[in-house]
Protein backbone atom coordinates (compact mmCIF):
# COMPACT_ATOMS: atom_id res chain seq x y z
CA UNK A 1 0.00 0.00 0.00
CA UNK A 2 2.93 2.37 0.50
CA UNK A 3 4.18 1.93 -3.06
CA UNK A 4 5.53 5.06 -4.66
CA UNK A 5 4.32 6.34 -8.02
CA UNK A 6 7.23 7.28 -10.27
CA UNK A 7 6.52 9.81 -13.02
CA UNK A 8 8.85 11.70 -15.29
CA UNK A 9 9.46 14.58 -12.87
CA UNK A 10 8.16 13.44 -9.50
CA UNK A 11 7.69 10.60 -7.04
CA UNK A 12 4.52 10.44 -4.98
CA UNK A 13 1.97 8.33 -3.21
CA UNK A 14 -1.64 9.46 -3.38
CA UNK A 15 -4.57 7.68 -1.71
CA UNK A 16 -8.24 8.63 -1.76
CA UNK A 17 -11.17 7.31 0.25
CA UNK A 18 -14.39 8.06 -1.62
CA UNK A 19 -17.87 7.36 -0.29
CA UNK A 20 -20.67 7.47 -2.86
CA UNK A 21 -24.19 7.30 -1.42
CA UNK A 22 -27.16 6.43 -3.60
CA UNK A 23 -29.84 9.00 -4.30
CA UNK A 24 -32.06 9.44 -1.23
CA UNK A 25 -30.00 6.64 0.39
CA UNK A 26 -32.22 4.01 -1.23
CA UNK A 27 -31.07 0.40 -0.86
CA UNK A 28 -30.29 -0.41 -4.51
CA UNK A 29 -26.82 -1.99 -4.28
CA UNK A 30 -27.48 -5.72 -4.66
CA UNK A 31 -24.87 -8.47 -5.15
CA UNK A 32 -25.40 -8.22 -8.93
CA UNK A 33 -24.76 -4.47 -8.84
CA UNK A 34 -21.71 -5.09 -6.65
CA UNK A 35 -20.18 -7.52 -9.17
CA UNK A 36 -20.88 -5.21 -12.13
CA UNK A 37 -19.38 -2.26 -10.24
CA UNK A 38 -16.19 -4.22 -9.58
CA UNK A 39 -15.98 -5.19 -13.28
CA UNK A 40 -16.32 -1.54 -14.30
CA UNK A 41 -13.63 -0.51 -11.78
CA UNK A 42 -11.29 -3.18 -13.16
CA UNK A 43 -11.80 -1.80 -16.68
CA UNK A 44 -11.14 1.74 -15.43
CA UNK A 45 -7.92 0.67 -13.70
CA UNK A 46 -6.68 -0.90 -16.94
CA UNK A 47 -7.54 2.16 -19.02
CA UNK A 48 -6.12 4.78 -16.63
CA UNK A 49 -3.27 4.69 -14.11
CA UNK A 50 -5.60 4.09 -11.18
CA UNK A 51 -5.45 1.25 -8.70
CA UNK A 52 -8.52 0.38 -6.64
CA UNK A 53 -7.14 -0.99 -3.37
CA UNK A 54 -10.54 -1.64 -1.78
CA UNK A 55 -14.13 -1.53 -3.00
CA UNK A 56 -16.73 -2.00 -0.32
CA UNK A 57 -20.47 -1.86 -0.75
CA UNK A 58 -23.45 -1.59 1.51
CA UNK A 59 -27.07 -1.51 0.41
CA UNK A 60 -27.13 2.29 0.17
CA UNK A 61 -23.53 3.41 -0.44
CA UNK A 62 -20.17 2.37 -1.91
CA UNK A 63 -16.66 2.92 -0.51
CA UNK A 64 -13.66 3.23 -2.80
CA UNK A 65 -10.07 3.27 -1.58
CA UNK A 66 -8.11 4.44 -4.61
N, CA, C and O atoms as CSV, one atom per row, in Angstrom:
chain,resi,resn,atom,element,x,y,z
A,1,UNK,N,N,0.813,-1.187,0.000
A,1,UNK,CA,C,0.000,0.000,0.000
A,1,UNK,C,C,0.859,1.254,0.000
A,1,UNK,O,O,0.386,2.303,-0.436
A,2,UNK,N,N,2.083,1.194,0.463
A,2,UNK,CA,C,2.930,2.374,0.497
A,2,UNK,C,C,3.843,2.452,-0.724
A,2,UNK,O,O,4.933,3.019,-0.657
A,3,UNK,N,N,3.388,1.875,-1.848
A,3,UNK,CA,C,4.181,1.926,-3.061
A,3,UNK,C,C,4.235,3.362,-3.579
A,3,UNK,O,O,3.257,4.104,-3.491
A,4,UNK,N,N,5.366,3.732,-4.107
A,4,UNK,CA,C,5.528,5.062,-4.656
A,4,UNK,C,C,5.193,5.059,-6.129
A,4,UNK,O,O,5.406,4.064,-6.821
A,5,UNK,N,N,4.667,6.175,-6.608
A,5,UNK,CA,C,4.324,6.344,-8.017
A,5,UNK,C,C,5.431,7.173,-8.652
A,5,UNK,O,O,5.643,8.325,-8.274
A,6,UNK,N,N,6.130,6.595,-9.609
A,6,UNK,CA,C,7.231,7.281,-10.268
A,6,UNK,C,C,6.764,7.829,-11.610
A,6,UNK,O,O,6.350,7.073,-12.489
A,7,UNK,N,N,6.832,9.135,-11.759
A,7,UNK,CA,C,6.517,9.807,-13.021
A,7,UNK,C,C,7.806,10.410,-13.570
A,7,UNK,O,O,8.890,10.209,-13.021
A,8,UNK,N,N,7.664,11.142,-14.646
A,8,UNK,CA,C,8.853,11.698,-15.286
A,8,UNK,C,C,9.584,12.701,-14.388
A,8,UNK,O,O,10.814,12.722,-14.351
A,9,UNK,N,N,8.826,13.531,-13.668
A,9,UNK,CA,C,9.456,14.576,-12.869
A,9,UNK,C,C,9.139,14.515,-11.380
A,9,UNK,O,O,9.504,15.434,-10.647
A,10,UNK,N,N,8.479,13.476,-10.915
A,10,UNK,CA,C,8.158,13.436,-9.498
A,10,UNK,C,C,7.963,12.001,-9.012
A,10,UNK,O,O,7.815,11.067,-9.800
A,11,UNK,N,N,7.967,11.862,-7.712
A,11,UNK,CA,C,7.691,10.598,-7.039
A,11,UNK,C,C,6.648,10.909,-5.973
A,11,UNK,O,O,6.814,11.850,-5.197
A,12,UNK,N,N,5.573,10.122,-5.933
A,12,UNK,CA,C,4.517,10.437,-4.980
A,12,UNK,C,C,3.744,9.181,-4.605
A,12,UNK,O,O,3.862,8.132,-5.238
A,13,UNK,N,N,2.969,9.325,-3.576
A,13,UNK,CA,C,1.970,8.331,-3.214
A,13,UNK,C,C,0.700,9.111,-2.898
A,13,UNK,O,O,0.728,10.060,-2.115
A,14,UNK,N,N,-0.394,8.717,-3.498
A,14,UNK,CA,C,-1.638,9.461,-3.378
A,14,UNK,C,C,-2.768,8.466,-3.159
A,14,UNK,O,O,-2.994,7.593,-3.997
A,15,UNK,N,N,-3.479,8.587,-2.045
A,15,UNK,CA,C,-4.566,7.676,-1.708
A,15,UNK,C,C,-5.835,8.478,-1.449
A,15,UNK,O,O,-5.794,9.518,-0.793
A,16,UNK,N,N,-6.951,7.997,-1.961
A,16,UNK,CA,C,-8.243,8.626,-1.759
A,16,UNK,C,C,-9.215,7.625,-1.167
A,16,UNK,O,O,-9.203,6.446,-1.522
A,17,UNK,N,N,-10.055,8.102,-0.265
A,17,UNK,CA,C,-11.168,7.313,0.251
A,17,UNK,C,C,-12.434,8.045,-0.170
A,17,UNK,O,O,-12.730,9.128,0.334
A,18,UNK,N,N,-13.179,7.449,-1.097
A,18,UNK,CA,C,-14.394,8.057,-1.618
A,18,UNK,C,C,-15.599,7.268,-1.132
A,18,UNK,O,O,-15.600,6.037,-1.161
A,19,UNK,N,N,-16.614,7.979,-0.688
A,19,UNK,CA,C,-17.872,7.360,-0.290
A,19,UNK,C,C,-18.949,7.933,-1.197
A,19,UNK,O,O,-19.152,9.146,-1.247
A,20,UNK,N,N,-19.638,7.049,-1.915
A,20,UNK,CA,C,-20.668,7.467,-2.864
A,20,UNK,C,C,-22.020,6.921,-2.411
A,20,UNK,O,O,-22.303,5.738,-2.600
A,21,UNK,N,N,-22.856,7.772,-1.814
A,21,UNK,CA,C,-24.185,7.301,-1.416
A,21,UNK,C,C,-25.127,7.282,-2.615
A,21,UNK,O,O,-24.920,8.015,-3.582
A,22,UNK,N,N,-26.154,6.449,-2.554
A,22,UNK,CA,C,-27.163,6.426,-3.599
A,22,UNK,C,C,-28.139,7.577,-3.373
A,22,UNK,O,O,-28.200,8.151,-2.286
A,23,UNK,N,N,-28.885,7.899,-4.395
A,23,UNK,CA,C,-29.837,9.002,-4.295
A,23,UNK,C,C,-30.903,8.666,-3.252
A,23,UNK,O,O,-31.511,7.596,-3.284
A,24,UNK,N,N,-31.112,9.587,-2.343
A,24,UNK,CA,C,-32.060,9.441,-1.229
A,24,UNK,C,C,-31.739,8.245,-0.335
A,24,UNK,O,O,-32.597,7.767,0.406
A,25,UNK,N,N,-30.489,7.764,-0.412
A,25,UNK,CA,C,-30.000,6.636,0.392
A,25,UNK,C,C,-30.878,5.388,0.227
A,25,UNK,O,O,-31.069,4.626,1.175
A,26,UNK,N,N,-31.404,5.190,-0.972
A,26,UNK,CA,C,-32.219,4.007,-1.235
A,26,UNK,C,C,-31.325,2.775,-1.331
A,26,UNK,O,O,-30.202,2.857,-1.828
A,27,UNK,N,N,-31.813,1.656,-0.865
A,27,UNK,CA,C,-31.066,0.399,-0.860
A,27,UNK,C,C,-31.160,-0.255,-2.236
A,27,UNK,O,O,-32.037,-1.085,-2.471
A,28,UNK,N,N,-30.261,0.116,-3.140
A,28,UNK,CA,C,-30.291,-0.414,-4.506
A,28,UNK,C,C,-29.052,-1.223,-4.860
A,28,UNK,O,O,-29.000,-1.817,-5.937
A,29,UNK,N,N,-28.057,-1.261,-3.987
A,29,UNK,CA,C,-26.821,-1.992,-4.282
A,29,UNK,C,C,-27.016,-3.448,-3.871
A,29,UNK,O,O,-26.929,-3.798,-2.694
A,30,UNK,N,N,-27.282,-4.283,-4.865
A,30,UNK,CA,C,-27.480,-5.716,-4.661
A,30,UNK,C,C,-26.174,-6.441,-5.003
A,30,UNK,O,O,-25.242,-5.808,-5.500
A,31,UNK,N,N,-26.083,-7.738,-4.752
A,31,UNK,CA,C,-24.869,-8.470,-5.148
A,31,UNK,C,C,-24.585,-8.399,-6.648
A,31,UNK,O,O,-23.420,-8.388,-7.045
A,32,UNK,N,N,-25.615,-8.352,-7.486
A,32,UNK,CA,C,-25.401,-8.218,-8.928
A,32,UNK,C,C,-24.787,-6.859,-9.268
A,32,UNK,O,O,-23.875,-6.766,-10.089
A,33,UNK,N,N,-25.297,-5.815,-8.627
A,33,UNK,CA,C,-24.761,-4.472,-8.840
A,33,UNK,C,C,-23.324,-4.398,-8.331
A,33,UNK,O,O,-22.477,-3.754,-8.951
A,34,UNK,N,N,-23.052,-5.048,-7.216
A,34,UNK,CA,C,-21.706,-5.086,-6.647
A,34,UNK,C,C,-20.720,-5.710,-7.627
A,34,UNK,O,O,-19.641,-5.159,-7.848
A,35,UNK,N,N,-21.069,-6.843,-8.213
A,35,UNK,CA,C,-20.183,-7.516,-9.166
A,35,UNK,C,C,-19.953,-6.656,-10.412
A,35,UNK,O,O,-18.823,-6.547,-10.887
A,36,UNK,N,N,-21.006,-6.053,-10.936
A,36,UNK,CA,C,-20.877,-5.207,-12.128
A,36,UNK,C,C,-20.020,-3.982,-11.824
A,36,UNK,O,O,-19.223,-3.562,-12.663
A,37,UNK,N,N,-20.173,-3.413,-10.647
A,37,UNK,CA,C,-19.375,-2.256,-10.244
A,37,UNK,C,C,-17.896,-2.611,-10.178
A,37,UNK,O,O,-17.049,-1.824,-10.600
A,38,UNK,N,N,-17.583,-3.782,-9.657
A,38,UNK,CA,C,-16.186,-4.218,-9.582
A,38,UNK,C,C,-15.607,-4.493,-10.966
A,38,UNK,O,O,-14.423,-4.247,-11.199
A,39,UNK,N,N,-16.434,-5.003,-11.896
A,39,UNK,CA,C,-15.979,-5.190,-13.276
A,39,UNK,C,C,-15.673,-3.852,-13.940
A,39,UNK,O,O,-14.670,-3.718,-14.640
A,40,UNK,N,N,-16.529,-2.872,-13.723
A,40,UNK,CA,C,-16.321,-1.537,-14.295
A,40,UNK,C,C,-15.057,-0.908,-13.714
A,40,UNK,O,O,-14.286,-0.289,-14.448
A,41,UNK,N,N,-14.834,-1.057,-12.415
A,41,UNK,CA,C,-13.635,-0.508,-11.783
A,41,UNK,C,C,-12.371,-1.182,-12.300
A,41,UNK,O,O,-11.335,-0.531,-12.435
A,42,UNK,N,N,-12.443,-2.475,-12.589
A,42,UNK,CA,C,-11.294,-3.183,-13.164
A,42,UNK,C,C,-10.981,-2.643,-14.553
A,42,UNK,O,O,-9.813,-2.482,-14.907
A,43,UNK,N,N,-12.007,-2.364,-15.338
A,43,UNK,CA,C,-11.797,-1.796,-16.677
A,43,UNK,C,C,-11.217,-0.392,-16.587
A,43,UNK,O,O,-10.364,-0.017,-17.392
A,44,UNK,N,N,-11.676,0.386,-15.612
A,44,UNK,CA,C,-11.142,1.741,-15.428
A,44,UNK,C,C,-9.676,1.690,-15.026
A,44,UNK,O,O,-8.874,2.491,-15.507
A,45,UNK,N,N,-9.316,0.758,-14.150
A,45,UNK,CA,C,-7.925,0.673,-13.701
A,45,UNK,C,C,-6.995,0.241,-14.827
A,45,UNK,O,O,-5.820,0.608,-14.824
A,46,UNK,N,N,-7.496,-0.532,-15.792
A,46,UNK,CA,C,-6.677,-0.899,-16.943
A,46,UNK,C,C,-6.508,0.276,-17.903
A,46,UNK,O,O,-5.438,0.469,-18.479
A,47,UNK,N,N,-7.560,1.048,-18.067
A,47,UNK,CA,C,-7.540,2.156,-19.018
A,47,UNK,C,C,-6.718,3.344,-18.505
A,47,UNK,O,O,-6.006,3.982,-19.280
A,48,UNK,N,N,-6.810,3.637,-17.233
A,48,UNK,CA,C,-6.122,4.781,-16.631
A,48,UNK,C,C,-5.115,4.257,-15.614
A,48,UNK,O,O,-5.136,3.072,-15.283
A,49,UNK,N,N,-4.255,5.102,-15.124
A,49,UNK,CA,C,-3.269,4.691,-14.114
A,49,UNK,C,C,-3.873,4.838,-12.715
A,49,UNK,O,O,-3.416,5.641,-11.902
A,50,UNK,N,N,-4.896,4.053,-12.465
A,50,UNK,CA,C,-5.602,4.086,-11.185
A,50,UNK,C,C,-5.625,2.676,-10.624
A,50,UNK,O,O,-5.855,1.711,-11.353
A,51,UNK,N,N,-5.388,2.564,-9.345
A,51,UNK,CA,C,-5.449,1.249,-8.699
A,51,UNK,C,C,-6.483,1.310,-7.579
A,51,UNK,O,O,-6.354,2.106,-6.649
A,52,UNK,N,N,-7.496,0.476,-7.674
A,52,UNK,CA,C,-8.516,0.376,-6.643
A,52,UNK,C,C,-8.013,-0.614,-5.594
A,52,UNK,O,O,-7.960,-1.816,-5.853
A,53,UNK,N,N,-7.647,-0.122,-4.426
A,53,UNK,CA,C,-7.136,-0.992,-3.366
A,53,UNK,C,C,-8.272,-1.722,-2.653
A,53,UNK,O,O,-8.136,-2.897,-2.312
A,54,UNK,N,N,-9.376,-1.042,-2.430
A,54,UNK,CA,C,-10.542,-1.639,-1.778
A,54,UNK,C,C,-11.800,-1.081,-2.420
A,54,UNK,O,O,-11.866,0.102,-2.754
A,55,UNK,N,N,-12.795,-1.938,-2.590
A,55,UNK,CA,C,-14.128,-1.527,-3.004
A,55,UNK,C,C,-15.093,-2.225,-2.065
A,55,UNK,O,O,-15.206,-3.451,-2.066
A,56,UNK,N,N,-15.778,-1.436,-1.274
A,56,UNK,CA,C,-16.727,-1.999,-0.325
A,56,UNK,C,C,-18.110,-1.446,-0.587
A,56,UNK,O,O,-18.274,-0.258,-0.865
A,57,UNK,N,N,-19.102,-2.308,-0.497
A,57,UNK,CA,C,-20.470,-1.863,-0.749
A,57,UNK,C,C,-21.362,-2.179,0.433
A,57,UNK,O,O,-21.156,-3.150,1.160
A,58,UNK,N,N,-22.350,-1.334,0.598
A,58,UNK,CA,C,-23.453,-1.586,1.508
A,58,UNK,C,C,-24.708,-1.392,0.674
A,58,UNK,O,O,-24.600,-1.061,-0.507
A,59,UNK,N,N,-25.858,-1.579,1.221
A,59,UNK,CA,C,-27.069,-1.508,0.406
A,59,UNK,C,C,-27.361,-0.097,-0.098
A,59,UNK,O,O,-28.069,0.071,-1.092
A,60,UNK,N,N,-26.818,0.929,0.584
A,60,UNK,CA,C,-27.132,2.292,0.170
A,60,UNK,C,C,-25.911,3.179,-0.088
A,60,UNK,O,O,-26.068,4.385,-0.277
A,61,UNK,N,N,-24.717,2.622,-0.101
A,61,UNK,CA,C,-23.525,3.407,-0.438
A,61,UNK,C,C,-22.364,2.495,-0.820
A,61,UNK,O,O,-22.378,1.291,-0.561
A,62,UNK,N,N,-21.353,3.111,-1.448
A,62,UNK,CA,C,-20.173,2.374,-1.906
A,62,UNK,C,C,-18.941,3.110,-1.417
A,62,UNK,O,O,-18.879,4.337,-1.484
A,63,UNK,N,N,-17.950,2.361,-0.922
A,63,UNK,CA,C,-16.662,2.918,-0.509
A,63,UNK,C,C,-15.614,2.518,-1.524
A,63,UNK,O,O,-15.533,1.358,-1.930
A,64,UNK,N,N,-14.811,3.490,-1.931
A,64,UNK,CA,C,-13.664,3.230,-2.795
A,64,UNK,C,C,-12.412,3.699,-2.086
A,64,UNK,O,O,-12.377,4.811,-1.559
A,65,UNK,N,N,-11.383,2.864,-2.067
A,65,UNK,CA,C,-10.071,3.274,-1.581
A,65,UNK,C,C,-9.153,3.185,-2.781
A,65,UNK,O,O,-8.771,2.096,-3.211
A,66,UNK,N,N,-8.804,4.346,-3.316
A,66,UNK,CA,C,-8.108,4.440,-4.609
A,66,UNK,C,C,-6.718,4.980,-4.390
A,66,UNK,O,O,-5.960,5.139,-5.347
